Amino acid sequence: MKILILGAGQVGSSVASTLAREDDDITLVDSNNDLLLKLQDHYDIRTVHGHASHPDVLAKAGAADADLILAVTNSDETNIIACQICHNLYNTPMKIARIRSNEYLDSPEVFNTKDSTTIDMLISPEQIVTDYIEQLVHHPNALQVLDFAEGKVQLVAVKAFHGGPLVGNPLSELRKHIPKTPTRVAAIFRNGNPIIPHASTIIEADDEVFFIAASQDILPVMGELRRLDKPYKRIMLAGGGQIGARLAKVLEKDYQVKIIETNPIRAQYLSEELESTIVLLGDAANEELLKEEDIDNIDLFCALTNDDEANILSAMLAKRLGARKVLSLINRTAYVDLIESSSIDIALSPQQATIGTLLAHIRRGDIVAVHSLRRGAAEALEIVAHGDNSSSNVVGRRIDEIKLPPGTTIGAIVRGDDVIITHHDSVIEAEDHVILFLIHKRYITEVEQLFQVNFSFF
């Protein structure tokens, strides 16, 4: 697939680095030539220097032959115009634009004409991250909560703690403990290394366990791995930007929310826009301010500014002063690695949270959802099985008959409204939504090929 990425910022460079490791033909456009040179040195991609919405730059970048345009510059208008040009001049099959303004997001119909669509998909990284954190707020015991099949199935990552009923016992005990709760452990990460789970695998304290279950069964499974925390009540947000403001707006209905903002103008705006959220003007790394606002009674502290260092510092300070759990947005992968064993409970990469939405449109086959995990090393996806026993490598076959790549697990099947947690003898039927977990993302091409239908089917 020929993919043209417009904008080499955090989102664009992250997508380019991910796809460069696969078989896609990537061209990256940006007005910052120094940044392009650095990326070109690290990855096997083509770069073009220039303004992303200028027709001559798009022509030079090969827009005429592109299968997909991904416009992710920091300017909504630049992204919109670039997609419009590619639509009008080249009839590009798929056009995705990053949009930050709520005014555009609330009126997606403006990008549709009577006979065609100027932009096929709008993405808002800020909204994706907001939704991601909201899920974590609703599941205070989880490190990650990922939805599949419109929320019918969830893949949850949880850290196993001393005292959990299953800790120190083999996975085969799980079914005995909760016989009426179907679930499957998809993967275990111990000291950062993946372990393919078997019935005899012993769960150890501090293991990061990924399990799949129907949404209503998540809590009982969590209870087998750790003592369940009380639901959050009091939440403090550091940073009143796009993410902080959106998160406060969705949480203030059900939680006691405080938000700290350093900019007086922005703080004033937030105080007018938000209903019950308490807006504080100040520095989230100010120890006296945190103490005055009873940080030791805060259930969840979220550091959400655009500054990695400020987020890390304020989150670590909040934890030291008594916050029950702290979350920090971190853009630099190296920083995520550094703080994994620190006092910060959850380090969230906005790029990794966003990239799955994009990959669902880039992956081959009828892929509905993709989630990039473990900083891009692992992947979970929902793919629809098509064909029949003669035209498909998976339809009409038992799980143990399918030649899955190493480290790949089929965790669940969604058939209509039914959620089926798979066993070795589960059979995949046509139009099933299949939920897979790949410990090693390098095998994604093999998975895509596995689900492809032979041409004779058509």
C-alpha positions in Angstrom: 0.0 0.0 0.0 1.3 3.5 -0.9 0.7 5.8 2.0 1.2 9.6 2.1 1.6 11.0 5.6 1.3 14.8 5.9 2.9 16.1 9.1 5.9 14.7 10.8 4.9 15.7 14.4 4.3 13.2 17.1 1.4 11.4 15.4 2.8 11.4 11.9 6.3 10.3 12.9 4.9 7.6 15.2 2.7 6.2 12.4 5.6 6.4 9.9 8.0 4.5 12.2 5.4 1.8 12.8 4.5 1.3 9.1 8.2 1.5 8.0 8.8 -1.8 9.7 6.1 -3.4 7.5 5.7 -3.7 3.7 4.0 -0.3 3.1 5.5 2.3 0.8 5.7 5.5 3.0 6.2 9.1 2.0 6.3 11.7 4.8 5.8 15.5 4.1 6.6 18.3 6.5 7.9 21.9 6.4 10.6 21.1 8.9 13.5 19.7 6.9 15.7 19.0 9.9 13.0 16.7 11.4 12.6 14.9 8.1 16.3 14.2 7.8 16.4 12.7 11.3 13.4 10.4 10.5 14.9 9.5 7.1 18.1 8.4 8.8 16.2 6.2 11.2 13.6 4.6 9.0 13.2 3.4 5.4 10.9 6.1 4.2 10.8 8.7 1.5 10.5 12.4 2.7 9.4 15.5 0.9 10.1 19.0 2.3 7.3 21.5 1.8 3.8 22.8 2.9 1.5 19.8 3.1 -1.5 21.5 1.4 0.3 23.0 -1.6 -0.6 21.1 -4.8 2.9 21.1 -6.2 4.2 19.5 -2.9 1.5 16.9 -3.0 2.3 16.1 -6.6 6.0 15.8 -5.8 5.2 13.5 -2.9 3.3 11.1 -5.2 -0.3 11.9 -4.2 -1.5 10.7 -7.7 -0.5 7.1 -6.9 -1.3 7.1 -3.2 -3.8 4.6 -1.8 -4.2 6.5 1.4 -3.7 10.1 2.5 -3.1 10.6 6.3 -3.2 14.4 7.0 -2.0 14.9 10.6 -0.4 18.3 10.7 -1.1 20.6 13.6 -3.4 22.7 11.5 -7.0 21.5 10.9 -7.3 23.7 7.9 -4.1 22.4 6.3 -5.4 18.8 6.8 -8.8 19.7 5.3 -7.4 21.4 2.3 -4.9 18.7 1.6 -7.6 16.1 1.6 -9.8 18.3 -0.6 -7.0 18.6 -3.2 -6.3 14.9 -3.2 -9.9 14.2 -3.6 -10.5 16.6 -6.5 -7.2 16.0 -8.4 -6.5 12.4 -7.8 -9.6 10.8 -6.4 -7.6 9.2 -3.6 -9.4 6.1 -2.3 -9.0 6.8 1.4 -8.4 10.2 3.0 -8.0 10.6 6.8 -7.6 13.9 8.5 -6.6 14.9 12.0 -9.1 17.4 13.4 -8.7 19.1 16.8 -11.5 21.7 16.7 -14.8 20.6 18.2 -16.6 22.8 15.7 -15.4 20.6 12.8 -15.8 17.4 14.8 -19.4 18.2 15.6 -20.3 18.8 12.0 -18.7 16.0 9.9 -21.4 16.3 7.3 -19.7 19.4 5.9 -17.0 17.2 4.4 -19.6 15.2 2.3 -20.9 16.3 -1.0 -23.9 14.9 -2.8 -21.9 12.4 -4.8 -18.7 11.8 -2.8 -16.8 12.3 0.4 -13.9 14.8 0.7 -12.6 13.3 3.9 -13.4 9.6 4.6 -12.5 9.7 8.3 -11.9 12.3 10.9 -9.6 11.5 13.8 -9.0 13.4 17.0 -6.1 12.1 19.0 -7.2 14.3 21.9 -10.6 12.6 21.9 -9.1 9.2 21.6 -6.9 9.8 24.6 -9.8 11.2 26.5 -11.9 8.1 25.8 -9.0 5.9 26.8 -8.5 7.6 30.2 -12.3 7.6 30.8 -12.2 3.8 30.5 -9.4 3.6 33.0 -11.4 5.8 35.4 -14.3 3.4 35.2 -11.9 0.4 35.8 -9.6 1.6 38.7 -7.8 -1.8 38.8 -6.7 -1.8 35.1 -3.6 -0.7 33.3 -5.4 -0.8 30.0 -9.0 -1.4 28.9 -9.7 -1.9 25.2 -13.1 -2.3 23.5 -13.9 -4.7 20.7 -17.2 -5.5 18.9 -18.8 -2.2 20.0 -18.0 -2.8 23.6 -19.3 -6.4 23.9 -15.8 -7.7 24.5 -12.9 -6.1 26.4 -9.2 -6.8 26.5 -7.9 -5.8 29.9 -4.4 -5.5 31.3 -4.0 -5.8 35.0 -1.0 -6.1 37.3 -1.2 -9.2 39.5 -0.6 -8.4 43.2 0.3 -10.4 46.2 -3.0 -11.6 47.8 -4.8 -12.2 44.5 -6.5 -15.7 44.6 -4.8 -16.8 41.4 -1.3 -15.5 42.2 1.1 -18.4 42.8 -1.3 -20.8 41.1 -1.5 -22.2 37.6 -3.9 -20.7 35.1 -5.9 -23.9 35.1 -7.2 -22.9 38.5 -9.0 -19.9 37.0 -11.9 -21.9 35.7 -12.3 -23.6 39.0 -12.4 -20.3 40.9 -14.9 -18.6 38.6 -16.6 -21.5 36.7 -19.5 -19.3 35.4 -17.3 -16.6 34.1 -15.8 -17.4 30.7 -12.4 -15.7 30.1 -9.1 -16.3 28.4 -5.7 -15.0 29.3 -4.2 -13.8 26.0 -0.7 -13.0 27.2 1.5 -12.4 30.2 4.4 -10.0 30.5 7.0 -10.7 33.2 9.7 -8.1 33.7 8.9 -6.8 30.3 9.2 -10.2 28.6 6.3 -12.0 26.9 5.1 -15.4 28.1 2.7 -17.5 26.1 0.1 -18.7 28.6 -0.7 -22.3 29.1 -2.8 -24.1 31.6 0.3 -24.9 33.7 1.6 -21.3 33.7 2.0 -20.0 37.2 0.9 -16.4 37.8 3.5 -14.4 39.7 3.1 -11.1 41.6 3.8 -8.1 39.4 3.0 -10.0 36.2 1.2 -7.9 33.6 -1.7 -10.1 32.6 -3.8 -9.5 29.5 -7.2 -11.2 29.6 -10.3 -11.2 27.3 -13.8 -11.4 28.6 -17.3 -10.2 27.9 -17.6 -6.6 29.3 -19.9 -7.7 32.2 -17.4 -10.3 33.3 -14.3 -8.1 33.7 -14.6 -7.4 37.5 -14.8 -11.1 38.6 -11.7 -11.9 36.6 -9.8 -8.9 38.0 -10.6 -10.1 41.4 -8.7 -13.3 40.8 -5.5 -11.4 40.1 -5.6 -8.7 42.8 -7.6 -7.1 45.6 -10.1 -4.9 43.9 -9.7 -1.2 44.6 -12.6 1.0 45.6 -14.1 3.1 42.8 -12.6 6.5 42.3 -14.5 9.5 43.7 -12.0 12.4 43.7 -10.0 13.1 40.6 -7.4 15.9 40.0 -6.2 16.8 36.5 -3.0 18.7 35.8 -3.3 20.7 32.6 -6.4 22.3 31.1 -5.6 21.8 27.5 -7.7 19.9 25.0 -7.5 16.6 26.8 -7.8 18.0 30.3 -10.9 20.1 29.4 -12.6 17.2 27.5 -11.9 14.8 30.4 -13.2 17.2 33.0 -16.4 17.7 31.1 -17.2 13.9 30.9 -16.1 13.1 34.4 -17.6 16.0 36.4 -21.1 14.5 36.2 -20.1 11.5 38.3 -16.9 12.4 40.1 -15.5 15.3 42.2 -13.0 16.9 39.7 -10.3 19.5 40.2 -8.2 20.9 37.4 -5.0 22.8 37.7 -4.1 25.2 34.9 -1.1 27.6 34.7 -2.5 30.0 32.1 -4.8 32.6 33.6 -6.8 33.1 30.4 -7.2 29.4 29.9 -8.2 29.0 33.5 -10.9 31.6 33.2 -12.2 29.9 30.0 -12.4 26.6 31.8 -14.2 28.0 34.8 -16.9 29.3 32.4 -17.1 26.2 30.3 -17.2 23.5 33.1 -20.1 23.1 35.4 -19.0 21.6 38.7 -15.3 21.1 38.2 -13.1 23.3 40.5 -10.6 25.2 38.4 -7.3 26.1 40.1 -4.8 28.6 38.8 -1.3 27.4 39.5 1.5 24.9 39.0 0.7 21.2 39.4 4.3 20.7 40.6 3.9 23.1 43.4 4.0 21.1 46.6 2.2 23.7 48.7 -0.7 23.9 46.2 -1.1 20.2 46.1 -1.2 20.0 49.9 -3.7 22.8 50.2 -6.0 20.9 47.8 -5.8 17.7 49.9 -3.7 15.7 47.4 -3.6 12.8 50.0 -7.4 12.4 49.5 -7.2 12.3 45.7 -8.0 8.9 44.2 -6.6 9.6 40.8 -4.1 12.3 39.7 -3.7 12.7 35.9 -0.8 14.8 34.5 -2.1 15.9 31.0 0.1 18.8 29.8 2.1 18.8 26.6 5.4 18.7 28.6 6.7 15.2 29.4 9.0 16.4 32.1 6.3 18.5 33.8 3.9 15.5 33.7 6.5 13.1 35.2 7.5 15.5 37.9 4.0 16.5 39.0 2.8 12.8 38.9 5.7 11.6 41.0 5.2 14.5 43.5 1.4 13.8 43.7 2.2 10.1 44.5 4.7 11.0 47.1 2.2 13.3 48.8 -0.4 10.6 49.1 -2.4 10.4 45.8 -3.8 6.9 45.6 -3.0 6.4 41.9 -1.3 8.6 39.3 -1.3 8.7 35.5 1.0 10.6 33.3 0.8 11.4 29.5 4.3 10.7 28.1 5.2 11.3 24.4 8.8 10.1 24.4 9.2 6.3 24.3 12.5 6.5 26.2 10.8 8.2 29.1 8.1 5.5 29.2 10.9 2.9 29.5 12.6 4.9 32.3 9.6 5.4 34.6 8.0 1.9 34.2 9.4 0.8 37.6 8.9 4.2 39.2 6.1 5.5 41.4 3.9 6.4 38.4 1.2 3.8 38.1 0.2 4.4 34.5 2.3 5.9 31.7 0.1 6.6 28.7 1.5 7.3 25.2 -0.9 9.5 23.2 0.7 8.2 19.9 0.2 4.5 20.8 -3.4 5.2 21.9 -4.1 6.9 18.6 -2.2 4.7 16.2 -4.6 1.8 16.5 -7.5 3.8 15.0 -5.3 4.5 12.0 -4.0 1.0 11.6 -7.6 -0.4 11.3 -7.8 1.5 8.0 -4.3 0.4 6.8 -4.3 -3.2 7.7 -5.3 -5.6 4.9 -8.5 -7.6 5.3 -11.8 -6.7 6.9 -10.3 -5.4 10.1 -12.7 -3.5 12.4 -10.4 -2.5 15.3 -6.7 -2.4 16.1 -5.0 -1.6 19.4 -1.2 -1.1 19.6 0.2 -2.5 22.8 3.5 -2.6 24.7 4.7 0.6 23.0 4.0 -0.9 19.5 5.6 -4.3 20.1 2.3 -6.2 20.5 -1.1 -5.8 18.8 -4.7 -6.8 19.4 -7.2 -6.7 16.6 -10.7 -7.5 15.6 -11.1 -9.1 12.1 -14.1 -10.4 10.3 -13.9 -13.9 8.9 -15.3 -14.3 5.4 -15.7 -17.2 2.9 -16.4 -20.8 3.5 -14.4 -24.0 4.3 -13.0 -24.2 0.7 -12.1 -20.5 0.2 -10.9 -19.6 3.7 -8.1 -20.8 5.9 -10.1 -20.1 9.1 -13.9 -20.5 8.4 -15.2 -23.9 9.3 -12.1 -24.8 11.2 -11.4 -25.5 14.9 -9.0 -23.2 16.6 -6.4 -26.0 17.1 -6.6 -26.7 13.3 -5.6 -23.1 12.4 -1.9 -22.5 11.8 -1.5 -19.3 13.9 1.9 -17.5 13.9 4.0 -17.8 17.0 2.7 -15.9 20.0 -0.7 -15.3 18.4 -3.9 -16.1 20.4 -7.5 -16.1 19.3 -9.2 -15.0 22.5 -12.8 -14.5 21.6 -15.4 -14.7 18.8 -18.4 -12.4 18.5 -21.2 -14.0 16.6 -24.1 -11.6 16.3 -24.8 -10.6 19.9 -23.2 -13.7 21.4 -19.7 -13.5 22.9 -17.8 -16.8 22.7 -14.6 -17.1 24.7 -12.6 -19.6 22.6 -11.2 -23.0 23.4 -9.2 -25.3 21.3 -12.3 -26.9 19.8 -14.1 -23.6 19.0 -15.1 -23.4 15.3 -15.0 -20.1 13.4 -18.0 -19.4 11.2 -18.4 -16.9 8.3 -19.0 -13.3 9.4 -17.6 -14.0 12.9 -15.7 -11.1 14.5 -12.5 -12.7 15.7 -10.5 -11.1 18.5 -6.7 -11.9 18.3 -3.7 -10.9 20.4 -0.2 -10.9 18.9 2.7 -10.9 21.3 5.0 -10.2 18.3 3.5 -7.6 15.9 6.0 -8.7 13.3 3.6 -11.5 12.4 0.8 -9.2 11.5 1.2 -9.9 7.8 0.8 -13.6 8.3 -2.4 -13.0 10.3 -3.7 -10.8 7.5 -2.9 -13.5 4.9 -4.5 -16.1 7.1 -7.9 -14.3 7.0 -7.8 -13.5 3.3 -10.3 -15.2 1.1 -9.2 -17.1 -2.0 -10.1 -15.4 -5.3 -12.4 -18.3 -6.2 -14.8 -17.2 -3.5 -15.6 -14.0 -5.5 
